[in-house]
Amino acid sequence: MLGTNDCAVGVANGVDYVDYYVKSCGGDNTQCPLPTGTGNTACQAVTEISYPGALCGGVHMCNLDVGTGKTVNCVKGICQGKILDATCTNSDQCNPGLYCNGISVTCVALLAPGADCLFGALTCDNQHVCSKNLKCVKYMSQADGDECT
């Protein structure tokens, strides 16, 4: 007999096919895993990844908490990222307004207009983009046909 947190996985054999069917979980924010055979399996919690500055809590887990078994980066319902000068491996770890500098491997401030943007388009502040000349320029300021990075 199935418990309230179990999934039933079965097989319906057709002439030219095998169909798997899954009985849905009874609880909110849970799902059955993809079937790999038949039998009962435990329901799994649905998790959606949130990034620094985004809402968290419930099914929304902060990206820095994934795999840790903790929820320390969800503070008052907002995901907290790494702060200025913190060690990082990619920009998804840094708080809004920061990016991960590939040379210093730290979270640094987004670049101001006219700054050299050697690490790509997402290193300029939110009002600017990296031009083909690797400078932060205002969005929509380039002529039609100009190359972008």
LINBELLIN-V426598 format. One record per run of one state. SS is the DSSP state (alpha for helix, beta for strand, coil for the rest). FROM is the first residue (numbers start at 0). LEN is the number of residues. If there is no record, write none. Layout:
ss:from:len
SS:FROM:LEN
SS:FROM:LEN
//
This chain:
ss:from:len
coil:0:5
beta:5:8
coil:13:4
beta:17:5
coil:22:7
beta:29:2
coil:31:7
beta:38:4
coil:42:1
beta:43:2
coil:45:2
beta:47:3
coil:50:4
beta:54:1
coil:55:1
beta:56:1
coil:57:2
beta:59:3
coil:62:11
beta:73:2
coil:75:2
beta:77:2
coil:79:2
beta:81:1
coil:82:4
beta:86:1
coil:87:3
alpha:90:3
beta:93:1
coil:94:3
beta:97:4
coil:101:4
beta:105:4
coil:109:1
beta:110:1
coil:111:4
beta:115:1
coil:116:4
alpha:120:3
beta:123:1
coil:124:3
beta:127:4
coil:131:3
beta:134:4
coil:138:9
beta:147:1
coil:148:1
//
